[in-house]
């Protein structure tokens, strides 16, 4: 036992300092490892919703950028033709 005022030793890795009830070891011996299937499923669902929301805006932006490049190219061709026929 530690003398009064001395810091107590930390619990072994993966064990809780204060189990639910006095003497309860239901969670005390279970090490914390990785993610549960529910956590992974929730993260996948959130990523899917974000992708579904973001993808239409992204493709629309790509189309607008392509149109702007096409208009710029046609403007340059028109100017070159005007110089050639002048």
N, CA, C and O of each residue as an XYZ file, in Angstrom:
344
protein
N       0.841     -1.173      0.000
C       0.000      0.000      0.000
C       0.884      1.233      0.000
O       1.941      1.233      0.631
N       0.474      2.277     -0.691
C       1.240      3.519     -0.780
C       1.029      4.359      0.471
O      -0.054      4.345      1.055
N       2.060      5.091      0.882
C       1.883      6.000      2.013
C       0.936      7.127      1.618
O       0.810      7.435      0.433
N       0.268      7.746      2.589
C      -0.665      8.838      2.270
C       0.045      9.968      1.529
O       1.143     10.374      1.908
N      -0.587     10.470      0.473
C      -0.023     11.566     -0.309
C       0.879     11.114     -1.439
O       1.212     11.919     -2.309
N       1.286      9.848     -1.458
C       2.152      9.348     -2.529
C       1.284      9.000     -3.734
O       0.162      8.520     -3.574
N       1.803      9.242     -4.945
C       1.009      8.903     -6.135
C       0.865      7.393     -6.264
O       1.793      6.639     -5.973
N      -0.304      6.969     -6.702
C      -0.526      5.536     -6.886
C       0.009      5.118     -8.248
O       0.098      5.926     -9.172
N       0.358      3.858     -8.352
C       0.882      3.333     -9.611
C      -0.258      3.272    -10.624
O      -1.394      2.966    -10.260
N       0.036      3.562    -11.893
C      -1.024      3.488    -12.907
C      -1.456      2.039    -13.100
O      -0.678      1.121    -12.841
N      -2.691      1.826    -13.552
C      -3.146      0.453    -13.789
C      -2.403     -0.127    -14.985
O      -1.880      0.621    -15.811
N      -2.353     -1.451    -15.086
C      -1.713     -2.055    -16.257
C      -2.390     -1.585    -17.537
O      -3.565     -1.218    -17.533
N      -1.641     -1.601    -18.623
C      -2.143     -1.104    -19.905
C      -3.407     -1.860    -20.323
O      -3.458     -3.089    -20.274
N      -4.424     -1.098    -20.735
C      -5.665     -1.691    -21.202
C      -6.666     -1.954    -20.101
O      -7.768     -2.429    -20.377
N      -6.317     -1.661    -18.863
C      -7.250     -1.879    -17.770
C      -7.751     -0.553    -17.245
O      -7.049      0.457    -17.289
N      -8.977     -0.569    -16.746
C      -9.574      0.646    -16.206
C      -9.091      0.866    -14.780
O      -8.842     -0.082    -14.036
N      -8.966      2.127    -14.420
C      -8.539      2.453    -13.064
C      -9.656      2.152    -12.074
O      -9.395      1.633    -10.988
N     -10.898      2.471    -12.435
C     -12.035      2.264    -11.539
C     -13.072      1.423    -12.258
O     -13.871      1.971    -13.017
N     -13.093      0.117    -12.049
C     -14.133     -0.688    -12.676
C     -15.506     -0.277    -12.160
O     -15.610      0.382    -11.126
N     -16.558     -0.662    -12.876
C     -17.914     -0.233    -12.554
C     -18.302     -0.411    -11.100
O     -18.714      0.562    -10.467
N     -18.194     -1.582    -10.552
C     -18.553     -1.837     -9.154
C     -17.309     -2.321     -8.427
O     -16.354     -2.789     -9.046
N     -17.335     -2.203     -7.130
C     -16.203     -2.680     -6.338
C     -16.042     -4.176     -6.562
O     -16.974     -4.947     -6.332
N     -14.886     -4.577     -6.999
C     -14.610     -5.988     -7.233
C     -15.030     -6.480     -8.601
O     -14.767     -7.637     -8.931
N     -15.667     -5.659     -9.407
C     -16.101     -6.070    -10.739
C     -14.913     -6.087    -11.683
O     -14.139     -5.131    -11.736
N     -14.770     -7.167    -12.421
C     -13.669     -7.262    -13.381
C     -14.203     -7.473    -14.788
O     -13.480     -7.964    -15.655
N     -15.458     -7.111    -15.027
C     -16.055     -7.344    -16.341
C     -15.283     -6.633    -17.443
O     -15.066     -7.203    -18.512
N     -14.868     -5.400    -17.196
C     -14.147     -4.645    -18.208
C     -12.685     -4.438    -17.834
O     -11.914     -3.935    -18.651
N     -12.290     -4.805    -16.644
C     -10.948     -4.497    -16.171
C      -9.885     -5.293    -16.909
O      -8.776     -4.792    -17.098
N     -10.182     -6.506    -17.328
C      -9.162     -7.352    -17.949
C      -9.214     -7.315    -19.464
O      -8.380     -7.937    -20.122
N     -10.168     -6.607    -20.029
C     -10.302     -6.568    -21.486
C      -9.473     -5.426    -22.046
O      -9.792     -4.265    -21.790
N      -8.420     -5.712    -22.802
C      -7.624     -4.620    -23.365
C      -8.393     -3.888    -24.457
O      -9.219     -4.476    -25.154
N      -8.111     -2.607    -24.593
C      -8.758     -1.798    -25.628
C      -7.994     -1.994    -26.930
O      -6.842     -1.575    -27.047
N      -8.636     -2.634    -27.914
C      -7.978     -2.887    -29.195
C      -8.890     -2.469    -30.332
O     -10.035     -2.916    -30.401
N      -8.407     -1.627    -31.217
C      -9.076     -1.322    -32.467
C     -10.462     -0.714    -32.344
O     -10.855     -0.212    -31.291
N     -11.195     -0.776    -33.461
C     -12.528     -0.208    -33.556
C     -13.547     -1.332    -33.628
O     -13.234     -2.439    -34.066
N     -14.760     -1.044    -33.199
C     -15.827     -2.028    -33.324
C     -16.429     -1.940    -34.722
O     -16.217     -0.970    -35.449
N     -17.176     -2.963    -35.075
C     -17.817     -2.997    -36.389
C     -18.820     -1.856    -36.538
O     -18.966     -1.293    -37.622
N     -19.504     -1.518    -35.460
C     -20.480     -0.424    -35.504
C     -19.773      0.900    -35.777
O     -20.262      1.705    -36.570
N     -18.637      1.138    -35.136
C     -17.896      2.382    -35.364
C     -17.438      2.493    -36.815
O     -17.544      3.559    -37.422
N     -16.935      1.404    -37.368
C     -16.483      1.415    -38.764
C     -17.667      1.640    -39.704
O     -17.544      2.370    -40.687
N     -18.808      1.020    -39.411
C     -19.993      1.198    -40.254
C     -20.488      2.637    -40.215
O     -20.892      3.179    -41.243
N     -20.463      3.259    -39.046
C     -20.904      4.656    -38.934
C     -19.977      5.565    -39.727
O     -20.444      6.468    -40.421
N     -18.674      5.343    -39.633
C     -17.719      6.168    -40.382
C     -17.926      5.989    -41.883
O     -17.881      6.964    -42.633
N     -18.151      4.760    -42.326
C     -18.405      4.522    -43.756
C     -19.686      5.216    -44.212
O     -19.734      5.772    -45.309
N     -20.713      5.187    -43.382
C     -21.971      5.852    -43.740
C     -21.788      7.359    -43.838
O     -22.306      7.986    -44.762
N     -21.064      7.943    -42.904
C     -20.820      9.392    -42.940
C     -20.012      9.756    -44.177
O     -20.313     10.748    -44.841
N     -18.989      8.967    -44.496
C     -18.193      9.243    -45.701
C     -19.043      9.121    -46.962
O     -18.879      9.906    -47.895
N     -19.938      8.158    -46.999
C     -20.824      8.004    -48.148
C     -21.753      9.188    -48.325
O     -21.967      9.646    -49.447
N     -22.303      9.687    -47.235
C     -23.191     10.854    -47.310
C     -22.413     12.075    -47.777
O     -22.892     12.830    -48.624
N     -21.216     12.274    -47.233
C     -20.399     13.418    -47.662
C     -20.046     13.324    -49.142
O     -20.085     14.330    -49.850
N     -19.707     12.141    -49.614
C     -19.386     11.970    -51.030
C     -20.614     12.225    -51.902
O     -20.504     12.840    -52.962
N     -21.779     11.756    -51.462
C     -23.004     11.963    -52.239
C     -23.368     13.436    -52.326
O     -23.935     13.879    -53.325
N     -23.050     14.192    -51.294
C     -23.346     15.623    -51.306
C     -22.315     16.378    -52.139
O     -22.673     17.308    -52.863
N     -21.053     15.998    -52.050
C     -19.978     16.757    -52.689
C     -19.809     16.435    -54.174
O     -19.393     17.303    -54.941
N     -20.117     15.225    -54.590
C     -19.836     14.811    -55.970
C     -20.581     15.620    -57.028
O     -19.949     16.016    -58.008
N     -21.873     15.893    -56.902
C     -22.537     16.698    -57.940
C     -21.935     18.097    -58.081
O     -21.789     18.595    -59.197
N     -21.591     18.723    -56.982
C     -20.963     20.043    -57.056
C     -19.605     19.990    -57.725
O     -19.240     20.891    -58.480
N     -18.857     18.931    -57.445
C     -17.524     18.786    -58.033
C     -17.614     18.558    -59.541
O     -16.858     19.159    -60.304
N     -18.531     17.696    -59.974
C     -18.654     17.453    -61.413
C     -19.160     18.700    -62.140
O     -18.738     18.979    -63.263
N     -20.063     19.449    -61.501
C     -20.523     20.702    -62.105
C     -19.391     21.700    -62.259
O     -19.306     22.409    -63.262
N     -18.525     21.751    -61.264
C     -17.380     22.656    -61.333
C     -16.432     22.236    -62.457
O     -15.887     23.090    -63.157
N     -16.233     20.938    -62.633
C     -15.387     20.457    -63.733
C     -15.981     20.839    -65.088
O     -15.248     21.234    -65.995
N     -17.300     20.724    -65.234
C     -17.939     21.103    -66.497
C     -17.780     22.597    -66.774
O     -17.499     22.998    -67.903
N     -17.962     23.422    -65.730
C     -17.794     24.869    -65.920
C     -16.358     25.211    -66.307
O     -16.134     26.086    -67.142
N     -15.393     24.533    -65.711
C     -13.991     24.791    -66.048
C     -13.708     24.376    -67.490
O     -12.987     25.070    -68.206
N     -14.277     23.243    -67.919
C     -14.085     22.797    -69.301
C     -14.703     23.768    -70.295
O     -14.122     24.048    -71.343
N     -15.884     24.282    -69.963
C     -16.518     25.268    -70.846
C     -15.686     26.541    -70.936
O     -15.541     27.115    -72.015
N     -15.140     26.982    -69.812
C     -14.318     28.195    -69.818
C     -13.083     27.995    -70.693
O     -12.691     28.900    -71.429
N     -12.467     26.813    -70.615
C     -11.308     26.531    -71.471
C     -11.711     26.509    -72.946
O     -10.972     27.003    -73.798
N     -12.878     25.939    -73.250
C     -13.331     25.881    -74.637
C     -13.620     27.277    -75.180
O     -13.267     27.585    -76.319
N     -14.259     28.123    -74.374
C     -14.539     29.497    -74.808
C     -13.237     30.241    -75.048
O     -13.125     30.990    -76.018
N     -12.257     30.048    -74.184
C     -10.959     30.706    -74.354
C     -10.280     30.242    -75.641
O      -9.716     31.057    -76.372
N     -10.331     28.939    -75.922
C      -9.713     28.421    -77.144
C     -10.421     28.962    -78.388
O      -9.763     29.326    -79.363
N     -11.752     29.019    -78.362
C     -12.482     29.549    -79.514
C     -12.209     31.032    -79.721
O     -12.145     31.502    -80.857
N     -12.048     31.768    -78.631
C     -11.722     33.193    -78.747
C     -10.366     33.373    -79.414
O     -10.197     34.253    -80.257
N      -9.391     32.532    -79.031
C      -8.063     32.633    -79.650
C      -8.107     32.248    -81.130
O      -7.432     32.867    -81.953
N      -8.903     31.221    -81.472
C      -9.028     30.822    -82.879
C      -9.683     31.942    -83.676
O      -9.252     32.241    -84.790
N     -10.717     32.563    -83.123
C     -11.394     33.657    -83.810
C     -10.434     34.821    -84.045
O     -10.421     35.406    -85.127
N      -9.637     35.154    -83.044
C      -8.676     36.253    -83.199
C      -7.632     35.907    -84.251
O      -7.235     36.772    -85.032
N      -7.181     34.653    -84.284
C      -6.183     34.249    -85.283
C      -6.779     34.305    -86.690
O      -6.102     34.723    -87.629
N      -8.032     33.892    -86.843
C      -8.673     33.966    -88.153
C      -8.863     35.419    -88.585
O      -8.677     35.750    -89.756
N      -9.227     36.268    -87.655
C      -9.412     37.682    -87.990
C      -8.096     38.295    -88.450
O      -8.078     39.084    -89.395
N      -6.990     37.938    -87.790
C      -5.678     38.454    -88.216
C      -5.301     37.898    -89.582
O      -4.706     38.610    -90.391
N      -5.634     36.643    -89.852
C      -5.265     36.024    -91.117
C      -6.043     36.636    -92.288
O      -5.474     36.827    -93.363
N      -7.313     36.941    -92.102
C      -8.138     37.476    -93.177
C      -8.066     38.993    -93.292
O      -8.662     39.577    -94.197
N      -7.354     39.619    -92.398
C      -7.294     41.082    -92.444
C      -6.296     41.584    -93.450
O      -6.131     42.794    -93.606
